[in-house]
Amino acid sequence: MISPLYVIKVGSSTVLSPDNTVYKEVKRLSEKGNKILLVAGGAKGIEEYYQTIQREVTFLELNNGNQARYCTTEEMNHIHDAYQQVMIPALTNGLRDQGLKTFVQCAGDQGLVLGKQGPPLKVVKEGKKGIVRDSLYGNYDSCDKLLMESLLDHYDVVCLTPPIQNAAHSQQYLNIDADMLAAHLAIAMNAHHLRFVTGTNGLLQDVDDPDSTVKDIYLDDPLDYVQGRMKQKVRAAQSAIRLGICDVAIMGPSMSHAQSSWFWGMEDADNSYDLMNKVVRIPSVSHNEEELTQYLLHHIQIPGVINAVDRAGNIVFEKGDGDHTLLLLGHVDTVPHLWKVQSDETTISGRGVVDAKGCFVNFVQMLKDVQVPNNCKLKVIGAVEEEVSSSAGAYYVRDHHSADAVIIGEPSGQNNLTLGYHGLLKLGITINKGQKHSASRDNVSVADQFFMIKEELGDRMKDIDPDHVATTTRINQYKEEDRDVLKAILNFRISPGVREDYARQLDLSVSEEITIDVLRATPGFINKRNCSLVKSFAKSFANQKVKCKYLKKTGTSDMNTLATTWTDVPIIAYGPGDSNLDHTNQEFQTYSEIDQSRIILKDAIENWFSRVTEVEKRAYRQRVSQ
């Protein structure tokens, strides 16, 4: 599993505060399997250190009215000592008190982060303009990515502080703004999330009003209200999103999503694609969906709609409180690997835009567009862990929610309706045998043996499902003392209609040196065409003069999970996008297809609601006539 990376910048006031909650939040994120790179500022720590050595902190008045720390060679030595003697011990103790395995150092030590010295400063001194050339401040240049990755792999938290090393003079340190250092490191390490933790509730419209948090900040927003040190955080945040980090937020000391300001790499889009752009920009690789679900929980407010996150971590929206429930079940997780989200007037591209955030956003849009009858309920759920075998979100839905019909949010293309999916038999195969020379005539390597086993199991599976599809998804071969070991994952996609106990029918015995574990055995499923849900879509397609194509896919979706017990509930899948782009690095959606599929979806939902109402009316008339 590829662990998402958080880069979290904290100020020295927070670090040195005895009652800060940041360390606990860092621990919580680390325990969820995330990598953490903490970047700490040092202004207060430097002040404390200078007080202990009875030395005055010196600043320069710049031509533009701002102030900058004066970093001569002598002052830089003291600044470095301040980090070593005040900030690093405080950080180390705070993190280790949480039981975290921690690596803390100045970023420039051992050349981990390099910088380039800034140009001479234009200053005002005693009312006169002048030039200062000996201030050792600098800008980020590069970092040792391999060493950084190794540190992140081996420690729960890697924590860095200024200063950085001068790339041109290895014995020299350069001061750098910690906010900008965090932004650059987030870009260099391709971080999933960049957080600036402050002492206020995010970015405030009015610094005297702690409840005036600005929730969303776009590229073209006027930010005249930003004051003081917050200007530098805003500059760092905007720099990060322009250079490729999509999920950037300023958060209060508790890192609560309810009191946070999100930066978006787009202009203010007061249209139906605004939510789509935001949902795609917040990374949500499987097991790391929390940032997205919490954003949706706190930032999406629709009149008449109740928001919640259930115990599995699914985001749940409900509109209406009638007895007849139509469930729109999408998923909010994606497969790994991120790249910069890009959008223009016609298209959006990014990880998950096809599989399946485009479908999910259309579902959320239905909460605004569809009037729910009094006897009905529209429930929209964004499930977690759909892209991994655990399917924790869908299993929780199956066991704790209920519905009379289900639309799964998966890309079918605007003119197609998916009626079914193959099932999935996932096998974990381990071969463990004594070593032999590869040139021995009787030697069969573990690699050769695996492919023979795969062929043998495939032949046995033909007797159960002649139309199955077999794929090896992972092979890891290594030596363990005097043994050769191979571990592999073999998937069989099982046709709908095959007996549900197919896994028990398959003989998995091979030999004592080979272990085969059933990691997942999900049956295939196909919905009938003559149910009210399919008829509702058929009418919607006809209204749009679209000739619908019915699909049966070889993949597996949350439809299969629900169908293991929801045997009498109609379930289909519908959504915009070309499913051939699923899990590729070329995912894109056109807004025109999103619009068209949204029209068809809305019409189908209203058709289904109208059929429920008609059934009830007929039943009522029968009861009255009796």
C-alpha positions in Angstrom: 0.0 0.0 0.0 1.3 3.5 -0.9 0.9 5.7 2.2 -0.4 9.3 1.6 1.9 12.0 2.7 0.8 14.9 4.9 3.0 18.0 5.1 2.0 19.9 8.2 3.5 23.3 9.1 3.2 24.5 12.7 4.3 27.8 14.2 6.7 28.1 17.1 3.9 29.5 19.3 2.0 26.3 18.8 5.0 24.1 19.3 6.0 25.8 22.6 2.4 25.9 23.9 2.1 23.4 26.8 -1.6 22.6 25.9 -1.4 22.3 22.1 -3.4 19.5 20.4 -1.3 19.3 17.3 0.8 16.4 18.5 -2.3 14.3 19.3 -3.7 15.0 15.8 -0.3 14.1 14.3 -0.4 10.8 16.2 -3.9 10.1 15.0 -3.0 10.7 11.4 0.1 8.5 11.8 -1.8 5.7 13.3 -4.1 5.7 10.2 -1.1 4.7 8.1 -0.2 8.2 6.8 3.4 9.5 6.4 3.9 12.8 8.3 6.4 15.5 7.4 6.2 18.2 10.1 7.8 21.6 9.4 8.2 23.9 12.3 8.8 27.7 12.5 11.0 29.2 15.2 10.2 32.9 15.8 9.2 32.5 19.4 11.9 30.0 20.1 14.5 32.4 18.7 13.1 35.2 20.9 13.4 32.9 24.0 16.9 31.9 23.1 18.1 35.4 22.6 16.6 36.3 26.0 18.7 33.6 27.6 21.9 34.9 26.0 20.8 38.5 26.6 21.0 39.5 23.0 18.7 41.6 21.0 16.9 40.2 17.9 17.7 42.4 15.0 15.4 43.1 12.1 15.6 45.1 8.8 13.0 47.5 7.6 12.4 46.7 4.0 11.5 49.2 1.3 8.1 47.7 0.8 7.3 48.3 4.5 7.7 44.7 5.6 10.2 43.5 8.2 12.8 40.8 7.8 15.1 39.1 10.3 18.7 40.3 9.9 20.9 37.2 9.4 24.5 38.1 9.4 27.0 35.2 9.8 27.2 35.8 13.6 23.4 36.0 13.9 22.9 32.9 11.8 25.0 30.9 14.3 22.7 32.1 17.1 19.6 31.3 15.1 20.9 27.8 14.4 21.6 27.4 18.1 18.1 28.6 18.9 16.6 25.8 16.8 19.0 23.3 18.3 18.5 24.2 21.9 14.9 25.4 22.0 12.8 24.2 19.1 14.2 20.8 18.4 14.1 19.6 22.0 10.5 20.9 22.3 9.4 19.1 19.1 11.2 15.9 20.0 9.7 15.7 23.5 6.2 16.6 22.3 6.2 14.0 19.6 7.8 11.3 21.6 5.4 11.9 24.5 2.8 10.6 22.1 4.8 7.5 21.6 5.8 8.4 18.0 9.1 7.3 16.5 10.5 10.6 15.5 13.3 12.2 13.5 13.9 15.9 14.1 16.7 18.2 12.7 17.4 21.5 11.0 16.5 21.1 7.3 20.0 22.1 6.3 21.9 19.6 8.5 23.6 16.9 6.4 22.6 18.8 3.3 19.0 17.4 3.5 17.5 20.6 2.1 19.5 23.1 0.0 18.8 26.7 -0.8 20.0 29.6 -2.8 21.0 32.9 -1.2 18.6 35.7 -1.9 19.6 38.9 -3.6 20.7 42.0 -1.6 17.9 43.6 0.3 16.6 47.1 -0.3 16.1 48.6 3.2 15.3 51.8 5.0 17.7 52.7 7.8 17.4 55.8 9.9 15.1 57.2 7.2 17.5 56.6 4.3 17.3 53.9 1.6 20.1 51.5 1.3 21.3 48.0 0.4 22.2 45.2 2.7 24.3 42.4 1.2 25.3 40.2 4.2 21.9 38.9 5.3 22.0 35.1 5.0 18.4 34.4 3.9 17.5 32.2 1.0 15.0 30.4 -1.1 14.4 26.7 -1.5 16.5 25.0 -4.1 16.2 21.2 -3.7 16.1 18.3 -1.2 17.6 14.8 -1.0 14.4 13.0 -2.0 15.8 9.5 -1.6 17.0 10.3 1.9 13.7 12.0 2.7 11.7 9.0 1.5 13.9 6.7 3.5 13.3 8.7 6.6 9.6 8.8 6.0 9.6 5.1 5.6 11.4 4.5 8.9 9.9 7.1 11.2 6.3 7.9 12.2 7.1 11.6 11.9 10.0 13.4 10.2 10.2 17.0 11.5 12.4 19.7 9.9 13.0 23.3 10.9 14.9 26.2 9.2 17.6 27.0 8.4 18.6 25.3 5.2 22.1 24.7 3.7 23.5 27.1 1.1 23.8 25.0 -2.1 26.8 27.1 -3.1 28.6 27.0 0.3 28.1 23.8 2.2 29.4 25.3 5.5 26.8 28.0 5.4 23.2 28.1 6.6 20.5 30.2 5.1 17.4 31.4 6.9 14.1 30.5 5.2 10.5 31.2 5.9 9.0 28.0 7.4 5.7 28.4 5.5 7.5 28.5 2.2 9.8 25.6 3.2 6.7 23.5 3.9 5.1 24.5 0.6 8.3 23.6 -1.4 8.8 20.3 0.4 5.1 19.4 -0.2 5.7 19.9 -3.9 9.1 18.1 -4.0 7.7 15.1 -2.2 4.3 15.1 -4.1 2.3 15.4 -0.9 -1.4 14.5 -0.8 -2.2 17.1 1.8 -0.6 20.4 2.9 -1.8 21.9 6.1 -0.8 25.2 7.7 -1.7 25.1 11.4 -2.3 28.5 13.0 -3.5 29.9 16.3 -6.8 31.2 14.7 -9.7 29.3 13.2 -8.3 29.3 9.7 -8.2 32.5 7.7 -10.5 35.1 9.3 -12.4 37.7 7.4 -12.3 39.8 10.6 -9.3 39.1 12.9 -11.5 40.2 15.9 -14.2 37.6 15.1 -13.0 34.0 15.6 -16.2 32.8 13.8 -15.5 34.7 10.5 -13.5 31.8 8.9 -13.3 32.1 5.1 -14.1 28.5 4.0 -13.1 28.6 0.3 -10.4 30.8 -1.3 -10.1 30.9 -5.1 -7.2 32.1 -7.2 -9.0 35.4 -8.2 -10.3 36.2 -4.7 -9.4 39.7 -3.4 -7.6 39.1 0.0 -7.3 42.6 1.2 -8.4 41.6 4.7 -5.3 39.3 5.2 -2.9 40.9 7.8 0.4 40.3 9.4 2.1 36.8 9.4 -1.0 35.4 7.7 0.1 37.1 4.5 3.0 34.7 4.3 0.8 31.6 4.9 -1.5 32.7 2.1 1.4 33.3 -0.2 2.8 29.9 0.6 -0.6 28.2 0.1 -1.2 29.9 -3.2 2.3 29.0 -4.4 1.7 25.4 -3.5 -1.5 25.0 -5.4 -0.1 26.8 -8.5 2.8 24.3 -8.5 0.7 21.2 -8.2 -0.5 20.5 -4.7 -4.3 20.3 -4.9 -5.3 20.0 -1.3 -4.1 23.0 0.7 -5.8 24.3 3.8 -5.1 26.7 6.7 -6.5 25.2 9.9 -6.9 26.2 13.5 -4.9 24.7 16.4 -7.2 21.7 16.7 -7.0 21.0 13.0 -10.8 20.8 12.9 -12.3 20.7 9.4 -15.2 22.9 10.7 -12.8 25.8 11.2 -10.6 25.6 8.2 -9.9 27.6 5.0 -9.4 25.6 1.7 -7.4 27.0 -1.2 -8.5 26.0 -4.7 -6.4 26.1 -7.9 -9.2 27.6 -9.9 -11.2 30.8 -10.2 -14.5 31.1 -8.3 -16.8 28.8 -10.2 -20.4 29.6 -9.2 -21.8 26.8 -11.3 -22.6 23.1 -11.0 -18.9 22.1 -11.7 -17.6 23.8 -8.6 -18.2 20.8 -6.4 -16.8 18.5 -9.0 -13.6 20.4 -9.1 -13.2 20.4 -5.3 -14.0 16.7 -4.9 -11.5 15.7 -7.5 -8.8 18.1 -6.0 -9.0 16.5 -2.5 -7.0 13.3 -2.8 -8.8 10.3 -1.3 -6.8 7.1 -2.0 -8.4 4.1 -0.3 -8.0 4.3 3.5 -7.3 8.1 3.2 -10.9 9.3 2.4 -11.3 11.2 5.7 -10.1 14.6 4.3 -12.7 14.5 1.6 -15.6 13.1 3.7 -14.9 15.7 6.4 -14.8 18.5 3.8 -18.2 17.3 2.5 -19.6 17.0 6.0 -18.7 20.5 7.0 -18.8 22.5 3.8 -21.7 21.1 1.8 -25.0 22.4 3.3 -28.2 21.8 1.3 -31.6 22.9 2.7 -33.6 19.9 3.8 -30.6 17.6 3.7 -29.0 15.9 6.7 -25.3 15.2 6.6 -23.4 12.6 8.6 -20.4 10.3 8.5 -21.3 6.8 9.6 -19.1 4.5 11.6 -17.4 3.0 8.6 -16.3 6.5 7.5 -18.9 6.8 4.7 -20.3 10.3 4.0 -24.1 10.1 4.1 -26.7 12.6 2.9 -30.5 12.1 3.4 -33.4 14.1 2.0 -37.0 13.2 3.0 -38.2 10.9 5.7 -40.6 8.6 3.9 -40.7 4.8 4.0 -39.6 4.2 0.4 -35.8 4.8 0.1 -33.9 5.2 -3.1 -30.2 4.8 -2.4 -27.6 6.4 -4.6 -24.3 4.6 -3.6 -21.1 6.1 -5.0 -17.6 5.8 -3.6 -15.1 8.5 -2.7 -11.9 6.6 -2.7 -9.5 6.2 -5.7 -6.5 4.0 -6.6 -3.1 5.5 -5.8 -0.9 7.9 -7.7 -1.8 11.6 -8.0 -1.1 14.2 -10.6 -2.2 17.8 -10.9 -5.9 18.3 -11.5 -6.5 20.4 -14.5 -9.8 21.9 -15.8 -10.9 24.3 -18.4 -14.3 25.3 -19.8 -15.1 21.9 -21.2 -13.0 19.2 -19.5 -11.6 18.2 -16.1 -8.8 15.6 -15.6 -7.5 14.1 -12.4 -7.3 10.9 -10.4 -10.7 9.5 -9.8 -12.6 11.9 -12.0 -14.0 8.9 -13.9 -13.8 6.2 -11.2 -15.9 7.5 -9.7 -16.0 11.0 -8.3 -17.9 12.3 -11.4 -20.7 9.9 -10.6 -20.7 10.7 -6.9 -20.9 14.5 -7.5 -23.9 13.9 -9.8 -25.5 12.0 -7.0 -25.0 14.9 -4.6 -26.4 17.3 -7.2 -29.6 15.2 -7.1 -30.2 16.3 -3.5 -30.6 19.9 -4.9 -32.4 19.0 -8.1 -35.0 16.4 -7.1 -38.1 17.0 -5.1 -38.6 14.0 -2.8 -42.3 13.0 -2.3 -43.5 12.9 1.3 -43.6 9.1 1.4 -40.0 8.7 0.0 -36.4 9.3 1.0 -33.4 10.0 -1.2 -30.2 8.8 0.4 -26.8 9.5 -1.1 -23.7 7.7 0.3 -20.1 8.1 -0.7 -18.6 4.8 0.4 -15.0 4.3 1.5 -12.6 1.5 0.4 -14.4 0.4 -2.8 -11.0 0.1 -4.6 -9.6 -2.3 -2.1 -10.6 -5.8 -1.2 -11.9 -4.8 2.3 -14.9 -2.9 0.8 -15.5 -1.7 4.3 -17.9 1.1 3.3 -20.2 -1.1 1.2 -20.3 -3.9 3.8 -21.3 -1.3 6.4 -24.0 0.0 4.1 -25.2 -3.6 3.4 -25.5 -4.3 7.2 -26.6 -0.9 8.6 -28.6 0.9 5.9 -31.6 -0.2 3.9 -33.2 0.7 0.6 -35.9 -0.3 -1.8 -33.7 0.3 -4.9 -30.1 1.2 -5.5 -28.2 3.1 -8.2 -24.5 2.5 -8.0 -22.2 5.4 -9.0 -19.9 3.8 -11.5 -19.0 5.0 -15.1 -21.2 3.4 -17.7 -21.2 6.3 -20.2 -24.1 8.6 -20.5 -26.1 6.4 -22.8 -25.5 3.0 -21.1 -27.0 1.3 -18.1 -24.9 -1.4 -16.2 -27.0 -4.3 -15.1 -24.4 -6.5 -13.6 -20.8 -7.2 -12.7 -18.6 -10.3 -12.6 -17.8 -11.6 -9.1 -14.2 -11.8 -7.7 -12.3 -14.7 -6.3 -9.0 -13.4 -5.0 -6.4 -16.0 -4.1 -3.2 -15.4 -2.1 -0.6 -18.0 -3.3 2.6 -18.6 -1.4 5.4 -21.0 -2.6 8.1 -21.8 -0.1 10.7 -24.3 -1.1 14.4 -25.2 -0.5 16.9 -23.5 -2.8 18.4 -25.3 -5.8 20.9 -24.1 -8.4 19.1 -22.6 -11.3 21.1 -24.7 -13.7 20.0 -28.0 -12.1 18.1 -30.2 -14.6 15.4 -31.1 -12.1 15.0 -27.6 -10.7 11.7 -25.9 -11.1 11.9 -22.3 -10.0 9.2 -20.8 -7.8 8.4 -18.4 -10.7 7.9 -21.3 -13.1 6.0 -23.2 -10.5 3.6 -20.3 -9.9 2.6 -20.1 -13.6 2.0 -23.9 -13.7 -0.2 -23.5 -10.6 -2.1 -20.6 -12.3 -2.7 -22.8 -15.4 -3.8 -25.7 -13.3 -6.3 -23.6 -11.2 -7.5 -22.0 -14.5 -8.3 -25.4 -15.9 -10.2 -26.3 -12.7 -12.1 -23.0 -12.8 -13.2 -23.8 -16.4 -15.4 -26.6 -15.0 -17.1 -24.1 -12.7 -17.2 -21.0 -15.0 -16.0 -21.4 -18.6 -16.2 -17.6 -19.1 -14.0 -16.6 -16.1 -11.2 -14.1 -16.5 -7.9 -14.7 -14.7 -5.3 -12.0 -13.8 -2.2 -12.0 -11.7 -2.2 -8.7 -9.9 1.0 -9.1 -7.8 4.1 -11.2 -7.6 6.9 -10.8 -5.0 9.8 -13.3 -5.1 12.6 -13.3 -2.6 15.1 -15.5 -0.6 14.5 -16.3 3.0 17.7 -17.9 4.5 17.9 -21.2 2.6 14.4 -21.0 1.1 13.0 -19.5 -2.2 9.7 -17.7 -1.5 7.1 -16.4 -4.0 4.0 -14.6 -2.9 1.3 -13.8 -5.6 -2.2 -12.5 -5.9 -4.4 -14.3 -8.5 -7.8 -12.9 -9.4 -10.6 -14.9 -11.0 -13.5 -12.8 -12.3 -16.6 -14.9 -12.0 -19.5 -14.7 -14.3 -22.9 -13.6 -13.0 -25.2 -16.7 -12.6 -22.4 -19.0 -11.3 -23.4 -20.7 -8.1 -22.7 -18.5 -5.0 -20.7 -21.3 -3.3 -18.3 -21.5 -6.3 -15.3 -20.9 -4.1 -16.0 -24.1 -2.2 -16.3 -26.1 -5.4 -12.8 -25.1 -6.5 -10.1 -27.6 -5.4 -7.2 -25.5 -4.1 -5.0 -28.4 -3.0 -1.7 -28.5 -4.8 1.3 -29.6 -2.6 2.6 -29.1 0.9 5.1 -26.4 -0.1 2.3 -24.3 -1.6 -0.3 -22.4 0.4 -3.4 -20.9 -1.2 -5.6 -18.6 0.8 -9.0 -17.3 -0.3 -8.7 -13.5 0.3 -12.1 -12.7 -1.2 -15.0 -14.6 -2.8 -17.7 -12.3 -4.1 -20.4 -13.7 -6.4 -21.3 -12.0 -9.7 -24.6 -10.3 -9.9 -26.9 -9.2 -12.7 -30.2 -7.3 -12.3 -33.4 -8.2 -14.2 -34.6 -5.8 -16.9 -38.2 -5.8 -15.9 -37.9 -4.1 -12.5 -39.2 -0.7 -11.7 -35.7 0.8 -11.5 -34.7 -0.3 -15.0 -38.0 0.8 -16.4 -37.5 4.2 -14.8 -34.2 4.6 -16.6 -35.7 3.2 -19.9 -38.3 5.9 -19.8 -35.7 8.6 -19.0 -33.5 7.4 -21.9 -36.5 7.5 -24.2 -37.4 11.0 -23.1 -33.9 12.1 -24.2 -34.3 10.1 -27.4 -31.4 7.9 -26.4 -31.1 4.2 -27.5 -29.8 2.7 -24.3 -27.3 -0.1 -24.2 -27.3 -2.5 -21.3 -23.9 -3.6 -19.9 -22.5 -6.5 -18.0 -19.0 -5.7 -16.8 -16.1 -8.0 -16.0 -15.0 -5.9 -13.1 -16.5 -5.9 -9.6 -18.2 -3.0 -7.8 -20.1 -2.3 -4.5 -23.2 -3.7 -6.4 -21.7 -7.2 -5.8 -21.3 -6.5 -2.1 -24.8 -5.3 -1.5 -26.2 -8.2 -3.6 -24.7 -10.8 -1.3 -27.7 -10.2 1.0 -30.0 -7.6 -0.7 -31.3 -10.4 -3.0 -34.7 -8.8 -3.7 -33.5 -5.2 -4.1 -33.1 -3.8 -7.7 -29.5 -2.6 -8.2 -28.1 -1.0 -11.3 -25.1 1.2 -12.0 -25.1 4.5 -13.9 -22.8 7.4 -14.3 -20.8 9.5 -16.8 -17.4 8.6 -18.1 -15.5 6.0 -20.1 -14.7 3.1 -17.9 -11.8 2.2 -20.1 -10.0 5.1 -18.3 -10.6 3.6 -14.9 -7.3 3.3 -12.9 -5.3 4.9 -15.7 -3.4 8.1 -15.7 -5.5 9.6 -18.4 -8.8 10.0 -16.6 -10.9 12.9 -17.8 -14.5 13.9 -18.0 -16.2 16.3 -20.3 -18.7 18.6 -18.7 -21.2 18.0 -21.5 -21.4 14.3 -20.7 -21.7 15.1 -17.0 -24.6 17.4 -17.8 -26.3 14.9 -20.1 -26.0 12.0 -17.6 -27.3 14.3 -14.8 -30.4 15.0 -16.8 -31.0 11.3 -17.4 -30.3 10.5 -13.8 -32.7 13.1 -12.5 -35.5 12.0 -14.8 -35.0 8.3 -13.8 -35.1 9.2 -10.1 -38.3 11.1 -10.5 -39.8 8.3 -12.6 -39.0 5.8 -9.8 -40.5 8.1 -7.2 -43.7 8.5 -9.3 -44.0 4.7 -9.6 -43.8 4.3 -5.9 -46.5 6.9 -5.5 -48.7 5.1 -8.1 -48.3 1.8 -6.3 -49.4 3.3 -3.0 -52.4 5.0 -4.6 -53.6 1.8 -6.0 -53.2 0.0 -2.7 -55.0 2.8 -0.9 -58.0 2.6 -3.4 -58.2 -1.1 -2.9 -58.3 -0.8 0.9 -61.0 1.9 0.6 -63.2 -0.1 -1.8 -63.0 -3.1 0.6 
